[in-house]
Amino acid sequence: SATKASAGKRLGDDPEMRGYKRIHLSEKTPEGEIVWEYGYQWREDGLFACAVVEDEDHYPAKLTGAYEDMIHRNDSLQFFANGGAKAEWNDNDFDNDDLEGLVGDTAEGVKTMVNLRPSAATGDVSSYFRREGNRSAYEIFIPKSLLPGVKFEKGFHLGFLLMVNSRFPAKGAAAAFSTTGKIFPYKRPGVWPDVVFR
């Protein structure tokens, strides 16, 4: 669920993300293991989301080569939102009310890419990143103008997904860890968990 954000909340004003009611996950794949937490806050003007990842090695995204090599094959955060009617479980593609993008730390600072946006949507996603010790903290803000079908009011259910990408050089690969657990969620809005505005 998403708790109500204060009117004065701004990205990065809570570097430890203590204001979020976070869910703790520990996941393992053939590529490696990761421990992370995530949480949501909402306000009448949009949605905040955060992910705090414990990862001994940090591999910032590169800004050369193909899109997929730039960010999601390195350490990064992807986000997906169903901005319209609830999708069916067996829906296997994006439609015109879905939002998809990602955030990565790069040599040139934090970069946010919105690759798919709902019809008639305007605006951009704002992001914050902080690396301290073995912890990476990501925070994003999605304005309501990017989710025109969403009612930012108490009780609304939003299909929303966060996915952490982590590079494991010993295996020569990156692995994805998401809020859907073992169910791979890409292009599957029907499996994106409901985030309820509390």
Disulfide bonds with the S-S distance in Angstrom:
none
